[in-house]
Amino acid sequence: MILPIVAYGSPVLKRKALPISKDHPNLDTLIANMWETMYAANGVGLAAPQIAQSIRLFIVDTAPFAEDEAFAKEEVAFLKTFKKAFINPTITEEKGAQWEFNEGCLSIPDIRENVNRKTHVTLRYCDENFEEHTHTFSGLAARVIQHEYDHIEGILFTDHLSPLKKRLLKGKLNAIAKGNINSEYPMKFPVKNRNR
């Protein structure tokens, strides 16, 4: 089932999400709905807070990036097949040089900005069978993971921007929060937005 994606300005997007247990109600259905929602919105990642669930869960499928000729062949091969659900993840290390890449977010449609992130991230997480893994990801996969991990920490990619850039985007962000946008996928906008 395709779920509405929560828009910028919704409090759930700024809240640190809570861990879940293996008996979390309807977890398989929730994850299946998240995949369907993400694909319907042409996304490469989706975190549970973006569908109004403040839990530590996100999904990633980097296959769309495999079409980009800017990446090395070995990275393209990995991106083509990298599809995973992450439950209760914890970043244990971020390392490598900062690199800039143009990011967007399904909760903040029509805004894309360059964001600096580290090239490598080590993550401890459970898969959908609640088997624990620790793995180091690199390049674009690491970036998508860091972006989605930010969501479960209550951080948006716009929080990484300079104060000047944030001021320049304020009008567009306010429009999104008020629902004054045309989205190609279902969205849920804040009912009240007292700060705007």
ZAMI-405188 format. One record per residue (C-alpha): residue number from 1; residue in three letters; x, y, z. Coordinates in steps of 0.001 Angstrom, whole numbers, plus 500000, padded with zeros to 6 digits. Example, Ala and Ser with C-alpha at 12.3 -4.5 7.8 and 13.67 -1.06 7.14 Angstrom:
REM residues 2
+-----+-----+--------+--------+--------+
:   i :  aa :      u :      v :      w :
+-----+-----+--------+--------+--------+
:   1 : ala : 512300 : 495500 : 507800 :
:   2 : ser : 513670 : 498940 : 507140 :
+-----+-----+--------+--------+--------+
REM end
This chain:
REM residues 196
+-----+-----+--------+--------+--------+
:   i :  aa :      u :      v :      w :
+-----+-----+--------+--------+--------+
:   1 : met : 500000 : 500000 : 500000 :
:   2 : ile : 501321 : 503436 : 499082 :
:   3 : leu : 501478 : 505660 : 502154 :
:   4 : pro : 501544 : 509467 : 502203 :
:   5 : ile : 504991 : 510942 : 502771 :
:   6 : val : 505206 : 513414 : 505632 :
:   7 : ala : 506200 : 516921 : 504505 :
:   8 : tyr : 508794 : 519321 : 505840 :
:   9 : gly : 507504 : 521111 : 508950 :
:  10 : ser : 505926 : 518002 : 510480 :
:  11 : pro : 507169 : 517449 : 514061 :
:  12 : val : 507809 : 513717 : 513494 :
:  13 : leu : 510660 : 514633 : 511125 :
:  14 : lys : 512518 : 516481 : 513901 :
:  15 : arg : 512083 : 513798 : 516576 :
:  16 : lys : 514707 : 511172 : 517414 :
:  17 : ala : 513099 : 507823 : 516545 :
:  18 : leu : 512780 : 504916 : 518975 :
:  19 : pro : 514187 : 501390 : 518574 :
:  20 : ile : 511795 : 498531 : 517904 :
:  21 : ser : 511697 : 494865 : 518921 :
:  22 : lys : 511309 : 491827 : 516667 :
:  23 : asp : 507642 : 491552 : 517708 :
:  24 : his : 506837 : 495077 : 516460 :
:  25 : pro : 503251 : 494834 : 515128 :
:  26 : asn : 502909 : 494192 : 511378 :
:  27 : leu : 506593 : 494884 : 510702 :
:  28 : asp : 506660 : 492853 : 507468 :
:  29 : thr : 503645 : 494771 : 506151 :
:  30 : leu : 505168 : 498091 : 507185 :
:  31 : ile : 508415 : 497343 : 505349 :
:  32 : ala : 506521 : 496149 : 502252 :
:  33 : asn : 504458 : 499361 : 502301 :
:  34 : met : 507625 : 501429 : 502644 :
:  35 : trp : 509136 : 499770 : 499545 :
:  36 : glu : 505953 : 500410 : 497576 :
:  37 : thr : 505784 : 504027 : 498793 :
:  38 : met : 509435 : 504712 : 497982 :
:  39 : tyr : 509223 : 503236 : 494474 :
:  40 : ala : 506002 : 505141 : 493730 :
:  41 : ala : 507827 : 508380 : 494635 :
:  42 : asn : 510970 : 507443 : 492646 :
:  43 : gly : 513104 : 507517 : 495777 :
:  44 : val : 516310 : 505666 : 496643 :
:  45 : gly : 515702 : 505683 : 500393 :
:  46 : leu : 512862 : 506111 : 502861 :
:  47 : ala : 512904 : 506337 : 506646 :
:  48 : ala : 509985 : 505423 : 508896 :
:  49 : pro : 509579 : 509014 : 510224 :
:  50 : gln : 508781 : 510042 : 506632 :
:  51 : ile : 505621 : 507934 : 506852 :
:  52 : ala : 504822 : 509269 : 510350 :
:  53 : gln : 506332 : 506297 : 512222 :
:  54 : ser : 508899 : 507503 : 514762 :
:  55 : ile : 510856 : 504228 : 514792 :
:  56 : arg : 514450 : 503357 : 513885 :
:  57 : leu : 513864 : 501814 : 510484 :
:  58 : phe : 514847 : 502830 : 506975 :
:  59 : ile : 515162 : 501226 : 503554 :
:  60 : val : 517599 : 501835 : 500713 :
:  61 : asp : 517711 : 500799 : 497045 :
:  62 : thr : 520470 : 502522 : 495080 :
:  63 : ala : 519693 : 500889 : 491711 :
:  64 : pro : 518601 : 504201 : 490061 :
:  65 : phe : 522133 : 505570 : 490602 :
:  66 : ala : 523593 : 502691 : 488579 :
:  67 : glu : 522441 : 504547 : 485433 :
:  68 : asp : 524832 : 507436 : 486200 :
:  69 : glu : 527977 : 507173 : 484088 :
:  70 : ala : 529959 : 509317 : 486538 :
:  71 : phe : 530597 : 506349 : 488842 :
:  72 : ala : 533301 : 503691 : 488480 :
:  73 : lys : 532242 : 500300 : 487059 :
:  74 : glu : 532723 : 498460 : 490349 :
:  75 : glu : 530596 : 501016 : 492226 :
:  76 : val : 527891 : 500844 : 489532 :
:  77 : ala : 527783 : 497033 : 489907 :
:  78 : phe : 527288 : 497409 : 493668 :
:  79 : leu : 524712 : 500208 : 493374 :
:  80 : lys : 522682 : 498125 : 490928 :
:  81 : thr : 522092 : 495401 : 493542 :
:  82 : phe : 522218 : 497311 : 496845 :
:  83 : lys : 518740 : 496959 : 498365 :
:  84 : lys : 518353 : 496632 : 502113 :
:  85 : ala : 516190 : 497328 : 505155 :
:  86 : phe : 517970 : 498662 : 508251 :
:  87 : ile : 516379 : 498177 : 511686 :
:  88 : asn : 517723 : 499830 : 514860 :
:  89 : pro : 520898 : 500992 : 513101 :
:  90 : thr : 523776 : 502665 : 514898 :
:  91 : ile : 526617 : 504419 : 513111 :
:  92 : thr : 529820 : 503245 : 514795 :
:  93 : glu : 532233 : 505162 : 512560 :
:  94 : glu : 532289 : 507752 : 509786 :
:  95 : lys : 535634 : 508242 : 508065 :
:  96 : gly : 537286 : 509458 : 504910 :
:  97 : ala : 537306 : 512811 : 503199 :
:  98 : gln : 534220 : 515005 : 503073 :
:  99 : trp : 532695 : 514991 : 499603 :
: 100 : glu : 529946 : 517112 : 498167 :
: 101 : phe : 526932 : 515699 : 496357 :
: 102 : asn : 523575 : 517127 : 495348 :
: 103 : glu : 520881 : 515677 : 497642 :
: 104 : gly : 517116 : 515810 : 497686 :
: 105 : cys : 514455 : 514379 : 499975 :
: 106 : leu : 510967 : 512992 : 499412 :
: 107 : ser : 509741 : 515054 : 502394 :
: 108 : ile : 511163 : 518226 : 500816 :
: 109 : pro : 510158 : 518001 : 497146 :
: 110 : asp : 511634 : 520277 : 494484 :
: 111 : ile : 514613 : 521317 : 496611 :
: 112 : arg : 518079 : 519916 : 495929 :
: 113 : glu : 521295 : 521184 : 497492 :
: 114 : asn : 524914 : 520133 : 497816 :
: 115 : val : 525708 : 518409 : 501117 :
: 116 : asn : 529106 : 517325 : 502460 :
: 117 : arg : 529378 : 513838 : 503962 :
: 118 : lys : 532177 : 511380 : 504769 :
: 119 : thr : 533052 : 508742 : 502169 :
: 120 : his : 532771 : 505709 : 504508 :
: 121 : val : 530289 : 504752 : 507204 :
: 122 : thr : 530266 : 501699 : 509469 :
: 123 : leu : 526839 : 500639 : 510627 :
: 124 : arg : 525610 : 498085 : 513145 :
: 125 : tyr : 522015 : 497117 : 512347 :
: 126 : cys : 519436 : 494339 : 512188 :
: 127 : asp : 517921 : 493112 : 508948 :
: 128 : glu : 514202 : 492361 : 508576 :
: 129 : asn : 514771 : 488944 : 510229 :
: 130 : phe : 516380 : 490715 : 513195 :
: 131 : glu : 519767 : 489211 : 512430 :
: 132 : glu : 522508 : 491624 : 513497 :
: 133 : his : 525171 : 492840 : 511069 :
: 134 : thr : 528086 : 495265 : 511121 :
: 135 : his : 529209 : 496519 : 507748 :
: 136 : thr : 531222 : 499388 : 506275 :
: 137 : phe : 529688 : 501093 : 503252 :
: 138 : ser : 531461 : 503450 : 500868 :
: 139 : gly : 530713 : 506074 : 498267 :
: 140 : leu : 527135 : 506689 : 497227 :
: 141 : ala : 525751 : 503806 : 499312 :
: 142 : ala : 527358 : 505396 : 502400 :
: 143 : arg : 525830 : 508758 : 501487 :
: 144 : val : 522294 : 507378 : 501105 :
: 145 : ile : 522659 : 505528 : 504421 :
: 146 : gln : 523878 : 508684 : 506172 :
: 147 : his : 520951 : 510668 : 504723 :
: 148 : glu : 518391 : 508086 : 505895 :
: 149 : tyr : 520135 : 507655 : 509250 :
: 150 : asp : 519805 : 511412 : 509765 :
: 151 : his : 516027 : 510984 : 509417 :
: 152 : ile : 515845 : 508609 : 512386 :
: 153 : glu : 517948 : 511095 : 514367 :
: 154 : gly : 515507 : 513942 : 513588 :
: 155 : ile : 517895 : 515613 : 511122 :
: 156 : leu : 517044 : 516766 : 507582 :
: 157 : phe : 519546 : 517382 : 504798 :
: 158 : thr : 518671 : 521086 : 504975 :
: 159 : asp : 520096 : 521102 : 508526 :
: 160 : his : 523543 : 520585 : 506966 :
: 161 : leu : 523297 : 523770 : 504891 :
: 162 : ser : 524878 : 527112 : 505720 :
: 163 : pro : 522750 : 529737 : 507515 :
: 164 : leu : 522755 : 531836 : 504317 :
: 165 : lys : 521544 : 528936 : 502166 :
: 166 : lys : 518801 : 528156 : 504725 :
: 167 : arg : 517627 : 531778 : 504621 :
: 168 : leu : 517519 : 531674 : 500822 :
: 169 : leu : 515385 : 528503 : 500943 :
: 170 : lys : 513039 : 529698 : 503690 :
: 171 : gly : 510235 : 530742 : 501338 :
: 172 : lys : 510283 : 527414 : 499472 :
: 173 : leu : 510412 : 525436 : 502739 :
: 174 : asn : 507470 : 527424 : 504146 :
: 175 : ala : 505495 : 526696 : 500975 :
: 176 : ile : 506147 : 522948 : 501381 :
: 177 : ala : 505100 : 523034 : 505045 :
: 178 : lys : 501839 : 524766 : 504072 :
: 179 : gly : 501148 : 522303 : 501263 :
: 180 : asn : 501586 : 524935 : 498549 :
: 181 : ile : 503329 : 522527 : 496173 :
: 182 : asn : 502425 : 520073 : 493466 :
: 183 : ser : 503740 : 516665 : 494411 :
: 184 : glu : 503718 : 513641 : 492111 :
: 185 : tyr : 503097 : 511343 : 495093 :
: 186 : pro : 500753 : 511453 : 498112 :
: 187 : met : 501947 : 513736 : 500910 :
: 188 : lys : 500770 : 514623 : 504397 :
: 189 : phe : 501272 : 518234 : 505465 :
: 190 : pro : 501424 : 519656 : 508986 :
: 191 : val : 497951 : 520439 : 510304 :
: 192 : lys : 499230 : 523391 : 512341 :
: 193 : asn : 502475 : 525153 : 511841 :
: 194 : arg : 502799 : 527801 : 514539 :
: 195 : asn : 506425 : 528675 : 513755 :
: 196 : arg : 505749 : 529837 : 510209 :
+-----+-----+--------+--------+--------+
REM end
